[in-house]
């Protein structure tokens, strides 16, 4: 799975409606409203790299209220949840009370 994080500037007063419209795009996995320099952050996941060329510049940029985007292509994935699962193997039986 290929992942991109898309940082989005919206037109004034358009953040909520743009966020809702972005969430309806099939390859957009998640959309967050955020503080700071950007208004929204979208997580895009596609199976083939070529699909990203359609999703970001064609579908995301075409959403009413989206002013500019900045795309970060992910190349490595780290997750505390995954690490907890790996390091916690075998721990399930220790935390289960026995009668």
Residue pairs with C-beta under 8 A, 6 or more apart in sequence:
1 45
1 46
1 47
2 45
2 46
2 47
2 48
2 49
2 51
2 52
2 73
2 74
3 43
3 44
3 45
3 73
3 74
3 77
4 43
4 44
4 52
4 56
4 71
4 72
4 73
4 74
5 41
5 42
5 43
5 44
5 71
5 72
5 74
6 41
6 42
6 43
6 44
6 56
6 60
6 69
6 70
6 71
6 72
7 37
7 38
7 40
7 41
7 69
7 70
7 71
7 72
8 18
8 22
8 38
8 39
8 40
8 41
8 42
8 60
8 66
8 67
8 68
8 69
8 70
9 38
9 39
9 66
9 67
9 68
9 69
10 18
10 39
10 40
10 65
10 66
10 67
11 18
11 65
11 66
11 67
14 64
14 65
14 66
15 33
15 39
15 40
15 65
16 33
17 64
17 65
18 39
18 40
18 63
18 64
18 65
18 66
19 31
19 33
19 40
21 63
21 64
21 65
22 28
22 31
22 40
22 42
22 60
22 63
22 66
23 30
23 31
25 55
25 59
25 60
25 63
27 44
27 45
27 46
27 51
27 55
27 59
28 42
28 43
28 44
28 55
28 60
29 43
29 44
29 45
30 42
30 43
31 40
31 41
31 42
31 43
32 40
32 41
32 42
33 39
33 40
34 40
34 41
38 70
42 60
44 52
44 55
44 56
44 60
46 52
46 55
52 71
52 73
56 69
56 71
60 66
60 69
61 69
